[in-house]
């Protein structure tokens, strides 16, 4: 049986534009004070009552590193509140948020915050922001579109009631419905391993009802619900449509974004093999890292940021990542493979600290994500400066082969990059896989023996020791630096 359900609202926008302050004012609790550096670190969900009607808010972090979590926040919401500061206007994360909103196809309410700032010509600033929004295809009501714009101050609360009324009005227009008689369907918006509670997941119930005792499956993690808690930490027996609830009784920590009822086949052997493959991929010319974070969402954000950074540098090898405090097993693995251990909002077990000292393993812990990223970047740049990586001098495609002497053959090559010279280390690669390493016995241009060849030239290469190359392989000259 369908009944009206509360709207699910996400607040998006650029970092420091006042999203947490706005939500803090709305729910009358001090969230901003609990967050390190004033930046929200995790997704949470809360419910408030306005005009005797419930509204569910998803608290989505504004830091650039949390793009994936912001995207998920927009995708599970009915209404997105886009916050823009009156003094800054549209900023990079505002643009990203707009893309997420438009991709999720949700209703939008635009908010211009910090209207209480002194020395700001709010009339001029509003006109500028309205134009910026229009340029980003946010069609405002006053220009014939369907997006309301509400100026307010999250600090003083002026205009906040109008925002809440608009949220309820938009939800009524869309006639949001749910069926509490169905089995629960929802999305994990936060998950972590708690020292006392075990695996804990915050699930936003989109439809149906979740009850104590229910068997659940979340992205391959199964469990039996042995505890349900609302956003205030109060124990409840069930949670219906549009309700966020903390769930206990899971056998593992599900991924943020995992769907309730999802049943992918995840085998332990595949997880082990994945770890083995990652270890095999490592070498002495990379920065090997083990990452531990308190929350699954934070872990994903850190990994995503480092992966983005690694696209350019290509020197970071992710050995292992997981949630929970740093323990002895992490130090043993780091010692074995030569990795550093990075912790975010986690503690280091006493025995792990002692083992790290004995095994000379570096541990660094952080509670602000951009400090973590800055330090890793500094370490990588230092690594590049002191010369523990490799430099590729030149590359050539093997386009022909010619017999030469007993068992030898000459590689007919076309230079495609840089310089290849005698005396350099040479390797032959086939579709990214190493065929063999060797040196140049002979290097000829036409019939003349030369010491080097450059990009755009054809040449003949004779290798010593012999490498079983084939047409289509790539020859690279390199050195370890």
Buried (B, 14 or more C-beta within 10 A) or exposed (E): EEEBBBBBBBBBBBBBBBBBBBBBBBBEEEBBEEBEEEBBBBBBBBBBEBEEBBBBBBBBBBBBBBBBBBBBBBBBBBBBBBBBBBEBBBBEBBEBBBBBBBEBEBBBBBBBBBBBBEEBEBEEBBEBBBBBBBEBEBEBEEEEBEBBBBBBBBBEEEBBEBBBEBBBEBBEEEEBEBBBEEEBBBBBBBBBBBEEEBBBBBBBBBBBBBBBEBEBBBBBBBBEBEBBBBBEEEEBEBBBBBBBBBBBBBEBBBBBBBBBEBEEEEEEEEEEEEEEEBBEEBEEBBBBBBBBBBBBBBBBBBBBBBEEBBEEBEBBBBBBBBBBBBBBEBBBBBBEBBBBBBBBBBBBBEEBBEBBEEEEBEBBBBBBBBBBBEEBEEBBEEBBEEEBBEEEBBBBBBEEBEEBEEEBBBBBBBBEBBBBBBEBBBBBBBEEEEBBBBEBBBBBBEEEEBEBBBBEBBBBBBBEEEBEBEEEBBBBBBEEE
